[in-house]
Amino acid sequence: MRPGSTRSGARSHHRKGRAFALLAAALVLPTAAGLTTAGVAAAQPATSTSITATPTSTPAKKSPEDVQETVAPKSSAGKTTTTAATSTAAAPTTTAVTPTTTVAPTTTVAPTTTVAAPAPAPVISARSAAAPGRSMPGVSKVQWITDRRVALWVDSPSMGAPFQVQILLARDWNSRPDATFPALYMLDGLRARDDESGWTIETDAASFYADKNVNVILPVGGQSSFYSDWLEGDNGKFYQLETFLTKELPPVLENSMRTTSTRGVIGLSMGGTSAMFLAARNPGFFKFAGSFSGYLSTTSLGMPQALQYAMQDAGGYNVTKMWGQPSNPQWAAHDPYIQAENLKGTSLYISSGSGMTGPYDQPSGIPGVSTNYAGMGLEILSRLTSQSFATKLNKLGIAAQVNYRPSGTHSWPYWQFEMHQAWPQVANALGVQVSAPACGLNGDIGAMANANPWLGGCVTGEYGVAGGLAQDFRNGRIFWSGGTGAQVVTGMIGGEYQAMGGPSGPLGLPTTSEFGTPDGRGRGNHFQAGSIYWTPQTGAHAVRGAIRDLWSSQGWETGPLGYPVGDEINTPSKDGAVQGFEIGAIYWSPTTGANGVQGLIMRKYGEMGYENSWLGFPRSSERGPIRDNGRFNEFEGGNIYWSPASGAWSIRHGAIFEEWGRQGYEGGRLGYPISDEYAFEGGVRQNFQFGTITVKGGNIQVA
């Protein structure tokens, strides 16, 4: 037996035990509550309905581009409530997913060497223009991931800390810069991560919505939160997410992100529950609400215990910190079933599988049971509560599109399918086109697109930008002008370019397509007045002006400084600018120009207070090697010297520096400094490798 195999087996047994416990809860608790797996009873058709999704008499339509059904749906009779249209179409077995990443893909564009940039020399300026996309009221941090995907850390007074929201921007965001767009909130599941929404990790959402004219709002984080306002903090979190989503976030979206007050919400699992109760608790806030495998009756006998089990398993949260004991009125206030009457006038979409083995599941050997035991139990729980909820809607005369799939577990491939299926209803509710208008490929832009098929299909036609034309694709943009030709900008480089203002910003138009760097680590684009470089470790950063000139003269990323790790910023107290690189920084001021500081000299410079110290700005880049393989930088107020034996020390312009020079600097009998200048017996002294220099009362003593 291998070491640790017993422990591994115990863990596996424990996981299965938890899964079976959850399955048992799903089967037993709702039944005890009076819920049933029987179909919803048929009734007379509604006299009026707002249903715009698939009719009940036919299987759910396939998405024309992204969904391909290769297995016939299982036979199942359509079940209809008075106002709830019910479909039993099976989820497809395969879905063509365009990979989406937050990094620039490798392109087929011929690589451009980073030794010499073809862009004209940029104009040297004292200060950087503020990047138009980096600062927004009520937002602590802005990160452009691509040209149409942005992460905002939105200030939340209710939670006392910023909360991240990512936005997939509408199709016409770039081509119609004055247009505004409705919002589609997409809520995550119980195990929501703090770095990225499950919708962009697990589904083709970024590609699917690329040609849709809505701003897709993706809250990031909120594990086990149910997107509600909690009564108490737990696990270091004090969620107030209903307040955040309905009160604190909308002004930011409307004032800074060209988003209207027309909104829809979709959620899966936990998020499906939240989508329904948020719409019910905030009448009129959402025009559409969709639940994919949500738990839509949370106060029934056994349901609080089931939620406690699930929340404990997903992050160790205590459900009583959220809504109190089951007798607390907050439970009823957040139960979609109890709040259902408030959903009248909202376009509703409800779906769930049966828990049985579906096309995306692995059979376990037991007929109808997959290896996803927990997913089976959770989906049964969703199905039972969704049926109960639909029955309540039926009694209230509230229209809904309800889809009961004949198979499928609680897992992402089915939710991606439902996302595609729900779109026509979402679009009609939000007042946008269901299908994207046709867009063609022409001229140089078309030729470049055909040479780079990874860009995906076009989502806009050509449109004018400062100095030229552009066209948007699912995975990037192509820019063209008579002087630059057609060039590809994509990924995080495209995001940085967007943050800088695109063609209207300080960089101008691209003069190259994206290229790979010789070391294989990074990617880059050159522009009319600068460059953008990216690596997985450093992200994407623009370099321009005199700082770029110096960096390029030293060999670009192959030089002593490496890749940029930050954007150019203004120095806080003096007229100048600085940009950080992997091994140091480049400083610029009107009087000193651009100079690099690196390594241990940079560390010493920082200890002294950077440009705010008596050293001021650097007057030279690092020089050397000199004696014993040493190095030094000149600054406005003195120098910093370093050698392997002595370390890095400053020396101020003045009497000590002048005397050291008369002694031959580091090449003389004193060698390198081994201390900074310090007060000594009414004067000042500095220590060197082989002696000292003391200045007192106008006298200089070398010892």
PLY file of the C-alpha trace (Angstrom):
ply
format ascii 1.0
element vertex 703
property float x
property float y
property float z
element edge 702
property int vertex1
property int vertex2
end_header
0.00 0.00 0.00
1.33 3.45 -0.93
1.99 5.88 1.90
-1.05 7.99 2.50
-3.40 5.72 0.59
-5.50 5.04 3.68
-5.88 8.77 4.29
-6.79 9.32 0.66
-9.36 6.57 0.85
-10.78 8.08 4.01
-11.13 11.45 2.31
-12.87 9.82 -0.66
-15.20 7.95 1.68
-15.92 11.19 3.56
-16.74 13.05 0.34
-19.09 10.30 -0.78
-20.66 10.28 2.66
-21.35 14.00 2.47
-22.75 13.59 -1.03
-25.10 10.81 0.03
-26.15 12.83 3.07
-27.03 15.74 0.81
-28.85 13.40 -1.55
-30.82 12.01 1.36
-31.69 15.52 2.48
-32.87 16.36 -1.02
-35.10 13.30 -1.17
-36.46 13.16 2.37
-36.77 16.73 3.65
-38.87 18.20 0.82
-41.15 15.17 0.86
-41.69 15.68 4.58
-42.53 19.27 3.78
-45.33 18.22 1.47
-43.41 18.83 -1.77
-43.62 16.13 -4.40
-41.79 14.88 -7.45
-45.08 14.58 -9.31
-45.62 16.86 -12.27
-47.50 20.11 -11.87
-51.19 19.52 -12.51
-52.46 20.70 -15.86
-54.94 23.56 -15.89
-56.73 25.82 -18.35
-54.44 28.08 -20.40
-54.02 31.62 -19.17
-56.14 34.28 -20.74
-53.07 36.49 -21.18
-49.37 35.85 -20.95
-46.07 37.64 -21.51
-44.19 34.47 -22.42
-41.71 35.06 -25.23
-39.58 31.94 -24.89
-39.94 28.52 -26.48
-43.53 27.25 -26.91
-44.46 24.24 -24.81
-45.41 22.12 -27.80
-41.88 21.95 -29.22
-38.45 21.14 -27.80
-36.34 24.07 -26.69
-34.62 25.70 -29.63
-30.93 25.33 -30.16
-28.72 28.38 -30.33
-27.89 28.70 -34.04
-24.15 29.14 -33.47
-23.17 27.79 -30.12
-25.45 24.89 -29.19
-25.54 21.66 -31.16
-27.81 18.91 -29.93
-26.46 15.52 -30.92
-28.64 13.29 -28.77
-32.39 13.26 -29.16
-34.26 14.51 -26.10
-35.69 11.87 -23.85
-39.41 11.34 -24.25
-41.41 13.37 -21.81
-44.87 14.85 -22.01
-45.13 18.60 -21.81
-46.63 19.79 -18.54
-48.38 23.11 -18.38
-49.69 25.24 -15.55
-52.22 27.99 -16.08
-49.56 30.64 -16.70
-46.33 28.70 -16.50
-45.12 27.37 -19.84
-43.29 24.10 -19.27
-40.70 22.50 -21.53
-39.02 19.15 -21.03
-36.44 19.48 -23.78
-33.15 17.90 -22.84
-29.98 19.90 -22.59
-27.65 19.34 -25.58
-24.77 16.94 -25.41
-22.19 19.24 -26.96
-21.78 22.97 -26.95
-19.17 24.72 -29.06
-17.41 27.05 -26.64
-14.99 29.70 -27.76
-12.23 29.76 -25.13
-12.12 33.06 -23.30
-9.16 34.19 -21.30
-7.97 37.34 -19.65
-4.69 37.13 -21.48
-3.83 37.83 -25.08
-3.89 34.68 -27.22
-1.07 33.72 -29.50
-1.84 35.16 -32.91
-0.96 34.28 -36.44
0.31 37.77 -37.06
3.98 37.77 -37.97
6.00 38.50 -34.82
7.66 41.87 -34.56
11.09 42.13 -32.99
11.28 44.12 -29.80
14.74 45.43 -30.65
13.50 48.41 -32.62
9.99 49.82 -32.59
8.64 51.22 -35.85
6.53 53.86 -34.09
7.74 57.47 -34.35
9.47 58.96 -31.34
6.82 60.11 -28.85
6.67 63.66 -27.62
8.34 64.08 -24.23
5.97 65.55 -21.69
6.34 66.38 -18.03
3.26 64.56 -16.85
1.07 61.72 -18.02
-2.44 62.52 -19.08
-4.91 60.85 -16.74
-6.06 57.58 -18.29
-9.77 58.07 -18.98
-10.75 54.57 -17.88
-8.83 54.32 -14.62
-10.73 56.62 -12.29
-14.45 56.62 -11.49
-16.41 58.15 -8.60
-17.29 55.54 -6.01
-14.75 53.05 -7.35
-11.50 52.22 -5.54
-9.84 50.35 -8.41
-10.44 49.82 -12.12
-8.83 47.02 -14.12
-9.50 46.62 -17.82
-9.24 42.91 -18.62
-10.02 43.33 -22.32
-11.42 46.19 -24.36
-14.95 45.04 -23.42
-14.43 43.46 -20.02
-13.64 45.55 -16.97
-13.31 44.84 -13.25
-14.45 47.51 -10.79
-13.85 47.48 -7.05
-16.94 49.44 -6.09
-17.00 51.19 -2.72
-19.61 49.72 -0.39
-20.39 51.87 2.66
-22.73 49.16 3.94
-19.94 46.54 3.98
-17.11 48.94 4.79
-14.94 47.69 1.93
-14.93 47.64 -1.88
-16.65 44.73 -3.62
-15.53 43.55 -7.04
-17.88 43.57 -10.01
-16.84 42.59 -13.52
-18.73 43.88 -16.54
-18.98 42.35 -20.01
-19.65 45.46 -22.05
-22.35 45.69 -24.69
-21.73 44.90 -28.34
-21.89 48.55 -29.42
-19.84 49.90 -26.49
-16.97 50.92 -28.79
-18.84 51.67 -32.00
-21.47 53.92 -30.36
-19.60 55.81 -27.62
-22.64 57.91 -26.68
-25.06 54.99 -26.34
-26.32 53.54 -23.06
-27.32 49.93 -22.45
-29.54 47.84 -20.16
-27.95 45.68 -17.48
-28.14 41.92 -17.00
-26.99 40.86 -13.53
-25.63 37.30 -13.46
-25.41 35.78 -9.98
-23.06 32.93 -9.05
-23.53 29.74 -7.08
-22.84 28.81 -3.48
-19.09 28.37 -4.07
-18.57 31.76 -5.68
-14.88 32.66 -5.89
-13.28 35.97 -4.94
-11.21 36.31 -8.12
-13.66 35.71 -10.97
-17.29 34.84 -11.59
-18.12 31.23 -12.28
-20.00 32.42 -15.35
-16.76 33.45 -17.06
-14.73 30.56 -15.63
-17.13 27.74 -16.46
-19.24 28.91 -19.40
-18.95 30.71 -22.72
-20.65 33.82 -21.31
-17.95 36.24 -22.51
-18.19 34.96 -26.07
-21.96 34.46 -26.04
-22.76 37.99 -24.89
-20.13 39.58 -27.15
-22.77 40.29 -29.80
-25.55 41.15 -27.35
-26.36 44.78 -26.59
-26.49 44.52 -22.80
-23.93 45.25 -20.11
-23.53 41.96 -18.24
-22.92 42.63 -14.53
-20.97 39.90 -12.72
-20.59 40.25 -8.94
-17.34 38.51 -7.95
-17.36 36.79 -4.58
-20.18 36.36 -2.11
-19.60 32.70 -1.28
-22.70 31.30 0.49
-24.12 34.83 0.74
-27.39 34.36 -1.15
-26.69 37.97 -2.21
-28.63 39.19 0.82
-28.11 41.51 3.77
-26.92 39.35 6.67
-27.91 39.89 10.27
-24.39 39.19 11.56
-20.89 38.74 10.25
-19.40 35.27 9.79
-16.07 33.92 8.58
-14.66 37.43 8.36
-17.47 38.60 6.05
-20.46 40.78 6.84
-22.46 40.55 3.65
-24.82 43.38 2.75
-25.16 42.38 -0.87
-28.80 43.25 -1.45
-28.02 46.82 -0.42
-24.90 46.76 -2.57
-26.59 45.39 -5.70
-29.73 47.52 -5.51
-28.53 50.76 -3.87
-24.75 51.21 -4.06
-23.87 49.68 -7.43
-26.54 51.23 -9.72
-25.28 54.84 -9.44
-21.80 53.71 -10.47
-23.16 51.76 -13.43
-25.43 54.58 -14.56
-22.99 57.47 -14.04
-19.73 55.86 -15.17
-20.53 52.75 -17.23
-23.26 53.96 -19.60
-25.84 51.63 -18.06
-29.56 52.36 -17.89
-32.06 51.55 -15.15
-33.53 48.76 -17.30
-32.28 45.59 -15.65
-32.61 41.83 -15.63
-31.14 39.20 -13.32
-30.16 35.57 -13.84
-28.78 33.24 -11.21
-27.79 29.62 -10.86
-28.37 27.51 -7.76
-27.92 29.96 -4.85
-28.01 32.78 -7.39
-31.30 31.49 -8.80
-32.88 31.73 -5.36
-31.48 35.24 -5.02
-32.63 36.34 -8.48
-36.22 35.56 -7.56
-36.29 37.06 -4.08
-34.31 40.16 -5.11
-36.83 40.81 -7.87
-39.70 40.20 -5.44
-38.23 42.32 -2.62
-37.47 45.20 -4.99
-40.55 45.47 -7.24
-39.79 47.14 -10.55
-36.02 47.01 -10.10
-35.69 44.05 -12.51
-37.79 43.57 -15.63
-36.58 39.97 -15.98
-35.67 37.34 -13.40
-34.31 33.90 -14.22
-33.57 30.93 -11.97
-31.43 28.07 -13.22
-31.61 25.25 -10.65
-32.49 27.65 -7.84
-34.06 26.70 -4.52
-37.37 28.51 -4.77
-39.02 27.51 -1.50
-36.63 28.08 1.38
-38.89 27.98 4.44
-40.50 24.58 3.87
-39.87 21.94 6.49
-36.25 20.83 6.25
-35.10 23.52 3.84
-33.33 25.72 6.44
-31.44 22.61 7.57
-30.55 21.76 3.97
-29.24 25.28 3.40
-27.25 25.12 6.64
-25.64 21.88 5.47
-24.80 23.34 2.07
-23.42 26.62 3.47
-21.32 24.82 6.05
-19.88 22.69 3.28
-19.24 25.73 1.05
-17.01 27.87 3.22
-18.08 26.98 6.74
-20.85 29.59 7.04
-23.64 29.52 9.62
-27.07 30.07 8.11
-28.34 31.71 11.31
-25.85 34.55 10.78
-27.65 35.21 7.52
-31.35 35.21 8.43
-31.41 34.01 12.04
-33.26 30.98 13.33
-35.90 29.48 11.00
-38.59 31.26 13.02
-37.03 34.66 12.26
-39.20 36.75 9.87
-36.13 37.24 7.65
-36.56 33.70 6.35
-40.04 34.45 5.02
-38.84 37.81 3.71
-36.27 36.01 1.53
-38.39 33.04 0.41
-39.28 33.31 -3.30
-42.36 31.14 -2.69
-43.74 33.45 -0.01
-42.78 36.62 -1.92
-44.10 35.33 -5.26
-47.02 37.76 -5.48
-44.54 40.64 -5.79
-43.25 39.21 -9.08
-46.33 40.18 -11.07
-45.23 42.17 -14.11
-41.71 40.69 -14.12
-40.73 38.41 -16.99
-39.84 35.09 -15.32
-37.77 32.12 -16.49
-37.43 29.00 -14.34
-35.54 25.83 -15.17
-34.25 22.72 -13.45
-33.12 19.24 -14.33
-34.36 16.02 -12.79
-31.12 14.95 -11.12
-30.92 11.86 -13.32
-27.85 11.17 -15.45
-27.75 13.61 -18.34
-25.51 14.17 -21.37
-22.86 15.98 -19.33
-22.68 13.42 -16.51
-20.69 10.24 -15.99
-22.86 7.17 -15.29
-22.17 5.50 -11.96
-23.29 2.01 -12.91
-26.63 2.50 -11.17
-29.31 3.18 -13.79
-30.12 6.89 -13.93
-27.56 7.80 -11.26
-24.39 9.68 -12.21
-21.11 9.91 -10.34
-22.07 13.47 -9.41
-23.96 12.38 -6.29
-24.07 15.82 -4.68
-25.16 17.37 -7.98
-27.96 14.83 -8.21
-29.26 15.66 -4.75
-29.05 19.40 -5.24
-30.84 19.24 -8.57
-33.65 17.16 -7.08
-33.95 19.81 -4.37
-34.10 22.50 -7.02
-36.66 20.58 -9.07
-38.99 20.04 -6.13
-38.87 23.63 -4.94
-39.15 24.98 -8.50
-42.29 22.92 -9.04
-43.75 24.20 -5.81
-42.89 27.77 -6.81
-44.41 27.35 -10.28
-47.60 26.03 -8.72
-47.76 29.15 -6.55
-47.27 31.40 -9.58
-50.04 29.49 -11.33
-52.43 30.13 -8.46
-51.50 33.83 -8.48
-51.97 34.13 -12.23
-48.38 35.22 -12.79
-46.88 34.27 -16.15
-43.57 32.41 -16.31
-41.55 30.29 -18.70
-40.84 27.04 -16.84
-38.54 24.36 -18.23
-38.31 20.99 -16.50
-35.54 19.03 -18.17
-35.88 15.23 -18.15
-32.31 14.72 -16.96
-29.26 16.62 -15.76
-27.51 17.34 -12.50
-26.52 20.50 -10.64
-23.59 21.49 -12.87
-22.31 24.18 -15.21
-22.87 22.67 -18.68
-26.62 22.66 -18.07
-26.59 26.25 -16.84
-24.70 27.34 -19.94
-27.42 25.68 -22.02
-30.13 27.51 -20.07
-28.27 30.80 -20.49
-28.52 30.36 -24.26
-32.16 29.26 -24.08
-33.22 32.20 -21.92
-31.69 34.89 -24.12
-34.68 35.60 -26.40
-36.88 36.18 -23.37
-34.18 38.31 -21.71
-33.76 40.40 -24.85
-37.49 41.03 -25.23
-37.83 41.97 -21.56
-34.91 44.42 -21.74
-35.88 45.84 -25.11
-32.84 44.84 -27.15
-32.45 42.84 -30.36
-32.53 39.07 -29.99
-30.25 38.51 -32.97
-27.19 40.58 -33.76
-27.27 42.56 -37.00
-25.21 41.22 -39.86
-21.61 42.40 -40.08
-19.25 41.80 -42.96
-15.52 41.78 -43.62
-13.98 44.15 -46.12
-10.62 45.42 -47.28
-7.50 45.30 -45.15
-9.45 44.71 -41.94
-11.19 41.74 -43.53
-7.89 40.30 -44.74
-6.39 40.63 -41.28
-9.45 38.98 -39.71
-9.25 36.07 -42.12
-5.58 35.62 -41.24
-6.47 35.49 -37.55
-9.51 33.20 -37.20
-9.04 32.99 -33.41
-10.55 36.49 -33.26
-13.94 34.85 -33.82
-16.74 36.36 -35.82
-17.26 40.08 -36.18
-19.77 41.65 -33.81
-19.86 45.11 -35.39
-19.26 46.58 -38.79
-16.42 48.99 -39.42
-16.75 52.30 -37.58
-14.75 55.49 -37.36
-12.18 56.17 -34.64
-9.68 58.99 -34.20
-7.39 58.82 -37.22
-8.86 55.71 -38.82
-11.31 52.82 -38.66
-11.96 49.90 -36.32
-14.03 46.72 -36.21
-14.89 44.60 -33.16
-14.70 40.81 -32.99
-15.59 38.33 -30.26
-12.00 38.19 -29.04
-10.47 41.52 -29.99
-10.39 44.48 -32.37
-8.71 45.41 -35.64
-7.69 49.03 -36.26
-6.77 50.57 -39.60
-5.43 53.81 -41.01
-3.68 54.69 -44.23
-0.41 55.19 -42.37
-0.50 52.22 -40.03
-2.38 49.55 -41.97
-4.62 46.99 -40.28
-3.43 45.87 -36.84
-4.84 43.49 -34.21
-5.24 44.50 -30.55
-6.63 41.94 -28.12
-6.66 40.48 -24.62
-5.22 42.42 -21.69
-3.21 44.58 -24.07
-6.56 45.59 -25.54
-7.78 46.31 -22.03
-4.81 48.55 -21.25
-5.30 50.32 -24.58
-8.95 50.91 -23.70
-7.98 52.25 -20.28
-5.58 54.68 -21.97
-8.38 56.03 -24.16
-7.82 53.92 -27.27
-7.09 55.77 -30.52
-8.20 59.06 -28.92
-5.75 58.63 -26.05
-2.04 59.39 -25.80
-0.94 56.20 -27.59
-2.70 56.87 -30.89
-3.31 54.00 -33.31
-1.46 50.66 -33.26
1.45 50.37 -35.67
1.91 46.63 -35.19
-0.32 43.72 -34.37
0.30 41.82 -31.18
3.68 40.05 -31.21
5.52 37.62 -29.01
8.69 38.77 -27.25
11.96 36.92 -27.96
12.18 35.46 -24.46
8.83 33.73 -24.91
7.44 35.29 -21.72
5.40 38.16 -22.99
3.39 39.86 -25.70
3.40 43.40 -27.00
1.91 45.98 -29.36
3.55 49.14 -30.63
1.50 52.29 -31.15
2.09 55.67 -32.74
3.22 57.16 -29.43
4.16 54.26 -27.21
3.98 50.53 -26.58
2.07 48.10 -24.37
3.80 45.01 -22.96
2.20 42.09 -21.12
3.33 38.98 -19.24
1.29 36.65 -17.01
3.32 37.84 -14.02
3.26 41.61 -14.66
0.01 42.25 -16.50
-0.28 44.79 -19.33
1.30 48.24 -19.04
1.87 51.08 -21.47
5.33 52.64 -21.85
5.74 55.93 -23.68
7.58 59.21 -24.02
11.10 59.66 -22.67
10.69 56.66 -20.37
10.04 54.43 -23.38
12.98 55.96 -25.23
15.37 55.06 -22.42
13.86 51.59 -21.93
14.15 50.82 -25.63
17.74 52.12 -25.77
18.63 49.64 -23.02
17.17 46.70 -24.94
13.44 46.76 -24.12
12.44 43.82 -21.91
15.81 42.13 -22.50
17.62 45.08 -20.89
18.54 45.48 -17.22
15.07 46.55 -16.06
12.94 43.76 -17.54
9.21 44.23 -18.18
7.09 47.10 -16.84
5.17 46.15 -13.69
3.14 49.33 -13.30
1.82 52.29 -15.24
3.59 55.61 -15.50
2.48 57.85 -12.63
3.23 61.39 -11.59
5.60 61.77 -8.66
3.50 63.02 -5.75
5.47 66.04 -4.52
7.71 67.11 -7.38
7.28 67.79 -11.08
8.14 64.43 -12.59
7.02 60.92 -13.41
8.07 57.37 -12.58
7.34 53.90 -13.93
8.14 50.63 -12.20
9.86 47.70 -13.90
10.76 44.21 -12.70
14.28 45.19 -11.59
13.83 48.88 -10.81
12.21 52.06 -12.11
12.68 54.84 -14.62
12.30 58.40 -13.32
11.74 61.51 -15.41
11.76 65.21 -14.55
12.04 68.32 -16.74
15.55 69.07 -15.49
17.04 65.57 -15.35
15.33 63.73 -18.20
14.72 59.98 -17.95
17.07 57.77 -15.94
16.85 54.24 -14.56
17.52 53.08 -11.01
17.68 49.38 -10.25
18.59 46.59 -7.88
20.15 47.35 -4.50
20.74 50.97 -5.47
16.98 51.24 -6.00
16.38 49.71 -2.58
18.71 52.25 -0.98
17.06 55.08 -2.89
13.72 53.95 -1.49
15.08 53.80 2.06
16.25 57.39 1.64
12.77 58.56 0.53
13.06 58.39 -3.27
12.91 61.77 -5.04
11.60 63.47 -1.90
14.90 62.92 -0.09
17.95 65.17 -0.39
19.03 62.96 -3.29
16.23 64.27 -5.55
15.74 62.77 -9.02
18.39 60.58 -10.65
20.67 62.41 -13.08
22.02 59.24 -14.64
21.06 55.63 -15.08
23.16 53.02 -13.31
26.83 53.21 -14.34
29.51 50.57 -14.18
31.13 48.26 -13.72
33.77 50.16 -11.82
36.24 48.97 -9.17
35.50 45.49 -7.77
32.49 45.16 -10.09
30.72 48.09 -8.44
27.95 50.35 -9.75
26.62 53.85 -9.06
23.85 56.33 -9.92
24.14 60.10 -9.91
21.31 62.09 -8.34
20.56 65.79 -8.04
21.89 65.95 -4.49
24.55 63.23 -4.51
25.31 59.67 -5.57
24.59 56.11 -4.45
27.44 53.61 -4.77
27.28 49.84 -4.53
29.77 47.00 -4.66
29.44 43.34 -3.61
31.78 43.92 -0.66
30.46 47.27 0.58
26.74 47.28 -0.18
24.79 50.37 -1.27
25.40 53.74 0.43
24.66 57.36 -0.37
27.14 60.22 -0.44
25.98 63.83 -0.43
27.36 66.55 -2.65
29.54 68.72 -0.43
32.84 68.71 1.43
33.00 64.96 2.09
32.19 64.12 -1.53
34.78 66.60 -2.81
37.49 65.27 -0.51
36.68 61.69 -1.48
37.06 62.77 -5.10
40.49 64.22 -4.36
41.38 60.86 -2.85
40.42 59.11 -6.10
36.80 58.18 -5.38
36.25 54.41 -5.05
39.50 53.82 -6.91
41.55 55.67 -4.30
42.91 54.62 -0.93
39.57 54.96 0.87
37.58 52.63 -1.38
33.78 52.60 -1.33
31.56 54.23 1.30
30.31 51.78 3.92
27.95 54.17 5.70
25.86 57.21 5.00
26.96 60.58 6.36
26.24 60.92 10.09
26.67 63.52 12.85
29.97 63.24 14.78
31.28 65.46 17.62
29.80 68.69 16.29
30.52 67.83 12.67
29.74 65.11 10.16
31.58 61.93 9.25
31.33 59.19 6.66
32.95 55.77 6.82
34.71 54.15 3.89
36.23 50.71 3.39
39.68 51.89 4.39
39.14 55.03 6.42
36.89 57.95 7.28
36.33 61.55 6.25
35.29 64.01 8.95
34.21 67.63 8.42
34.12 69.86 11.50
34.30 73.62 11.81
35.40 73.98 8.20
38.23 71.52 8.63
38.46 68.22 6.75
40.21 65.22 8.27
40.97 61.99 6.40
41.85 59.05 8.61
0 1
1 2
2 3
3 4
4 5
5 6
6 7
7 8
8 9
9 10
10 11
11 12
12 13
13 14
14 15
15 16
16 17
17 18
18 19
19 20
20 21
21 22
22 23
23 24
24 25
25 26
26 27
27 28
28 29
29 30
30 31
31 32
32 33
33 34
34 35
35 36
36 37
37 38
38 39
39 40
40 41
41 42
42 43
43 44
44 45
45 46
46 47
47 48
48 49
49 50
50 51
51 52
52 53
53 54
54 55
55 56
56 57
57 58
58 59
59 60
60 61
61 62
62 63
63 64
64 65
65 66
66 67
67 68
68 69
69 70
70 71
71 72
72 73
73 74
74 75
75 76
76 77
77 78
78 79
79 80
80 81
81 82
82 83
83 84
84 85
85 86
86 87
87 88
88 89
89 90
90 91
91 92
92 93
93 94
94 95
95 96
96 97
97 98
98 99
99 100
100 101
101 102
102 103
103 104
104 105
105 106
106 107
107 108
108 109
109 110
110 111
111 112
112 113
113 114
114 115
115 116
116 117
117 118
118 119
119 120
120 121
121 122
122 123
123 124
124 125
125 126
126 127
127 128
128 129
129 130
130 131
131 132
132 133
133 134
134 135
135 136
136 137
137 138
138 139
139 140
140 141
141 142
142 143
143 144
144 145
145 146
146 147
147 148
148 149
149 150
150 151
151 152
152 153
153 154
154 155
155 156
156 157
157 158
158 159
159 160
160 161
161 162
162 163
163 164
164 165
165 166
166 167
167 168
168 169
169 170
170 171
171 172
172 173
173 174
174 175
175 176
176 177
177 178
178 179
179 180
180 181
181 182
182 183
183 184
184 185
185 186
186 187
187 188
188 189
189 190
190 191
191 192
192 193
193 194
194 195
195 196
196 197
197 198
198 199
199 200
200 201
201 202
202 203
203 204
204 205
205 206
206 207
207 208
208 209
209 210
210 211
211 212
212 213
213 214
214 215
215 216
216 217
217 218
218 219
219 220
220 221
221 222
222 223
223 224
224 225
225 226
226 227
227 228
228 229
229 230
230 231
231 232
232 233
233 234
234 235
235 236
236 237
237 238
238 239
239 240
240 241
241 242
242 243
243 244
244 245
245 246
246 247
247 248
248 249
249 250
250 251
251 252
252 253
253 254
254 255
255 256
256 257
257 258
258 259
259 260
260 261
261 262
262 263
263 264
264 265
265 266
266 267
267 268
268 269
269 270
270 271
271 272
272 273
273 274
274 275
275 276
276 277
277 278
278 279
279 280
280 281
281 282
282 283
283 284
284 285
285 286
286 287
287 288
288 289
289 290
290 291
291 292
292 293
293 294
294 295
295 296
296 297
297 298
298 299
299 300
300 301
301 302
302 303
303 304
304 305
305 306
306 307
307 308
308 309
309 310
310 311
311 312
312 313
313 314
314 315
315 316
316 317
317 318
318 319
319 320
320 321
321 322
322 323
323 324
324 325
325 326
326 327
327 328
328 329
329 330
330 331
331 332
332 333
333 334
334 335
335 336
336 337
337 338
338 339
339 340
340 341
341 342
342 343
343 344
344 345
345 346
346 347
347 348
348 349
349 350
350 351
351 352
352 353
353 354
354 355
355 356
356 357
357 358
358 359
359 360
360 361
361 362
362 363
363 364
364 365
365 366
366 367
367 368
368 369
369 370
370 371
371 372
372 373
373 374
374 375
375 376
376 377
377 378
378 379
379 380
380 381
381 382
382 383
383 384
384 385
385 386
386 387
387 388
388 389
389 390
390 391
391 392
392 393
393 394
394 395
395 396
396 397
397 398
398 399
399 400
400 401
401 402
402 403
403 404
404 405
405 406
406 407
407 408
408 409
409 410
410 411
411 412
412 413
413 414
414 415
415 416
416 417
417 418
418 419
419 420
420 421
421 422
422 423
423 424
424 425
425 426
426 427
427 428
428 429
429 430
430 431
431 432
432 433
433 434
434 435
435 436
436 437
437 438
438 439
439 440
440 441
441 442
442 443
443 444
444 445
445 446
446 447
447 448
448 449
449 450
450 451
451 452
452 453
453 454
454 455
455 456
456 457
457 458
458 459
459 460
460 461
461 462
462 463
463 464
464 465
465 466
466 467
467 468
468 469
469 470
470 471
471 472
472 473
473 474
474 475
475 476
476 477
477 478
478 479
479 480
480 481
481 482
482 483
483 484
484 485
485 486
486 487
487 488
488 489
489 490
490 491
491 492
492 493
493 494
494 495
495 496
496 497
497 498
498 499
499 500
500 501
501 502
502 503
503 504
504 505
505 506
506 507
507 508
508 509
509 510
510 511
511 512
512 513
513 514
514 515
515 516
516 517
517 518
518 519
519 520
520 521
521 522
522 523
523 524
524 525
525 526
526 527
527 528
528 529
529 530
530 531
531 532
532 533
533 534
534 535
535 536
536 537
537 538
538 539
539 540
540 541
541 542
542 543
543 544
544 545
545 546
546 547
547 548
548 549
549 550
550 551
551 552
552 553
553 554
554 555
555 556
556 557
557 558
558 559
559 560
560 561
561 562
562 563
563 564
564 565
565 566
566 567
567 568
568 569
569 570
570 571
571 572
572 573
573 574
574 575
575 576
576 577
577 578
578 579
579 580
580 581
581 582
582 583
583 584
584 585
585 586
586 587
587 588
588 589
589 590
590 591
591 592
592 593
593 594
594 595
595 596
596 597
597 598
598 599
599 600
600 601
601 602
602 603
603 604
604 605
605 606
606 607
607 608
608 609
609 610
610 611
611 612
612 613
613 614
614 615
615 616
616 617
617 618
618 619
619 620
620 621
621 622
622 623
623 624
624 625
625 626
626 627
627 628
628 629
629 630
630 631
631 632
632 633
633 634
634 635
635 636
636 637
637 638
638 639
639 640
640 641
641 642
642 643
643 644
644 645
645 646
646 647
647 648
648 649
649 650
650 651
651 652
652 653
653 654
654 655
655 656
656 657
657 658
658 659
659 660
660 661
661 662
662 663
663 664
664 665
665 666
666 667
667 668
668 669
669 670
670 671
671 672
672 673
673 674
674 675
675 676
676 677
677 678
678 679
679 680
680 681
681 682
682 683
683 684
684 685
685 686
686 687
687 688
688 689
689 690
690 691
691 692
692 693
693 694
694 695
695 696
696 697
697 698
698 699
699 700
700 701
701 702
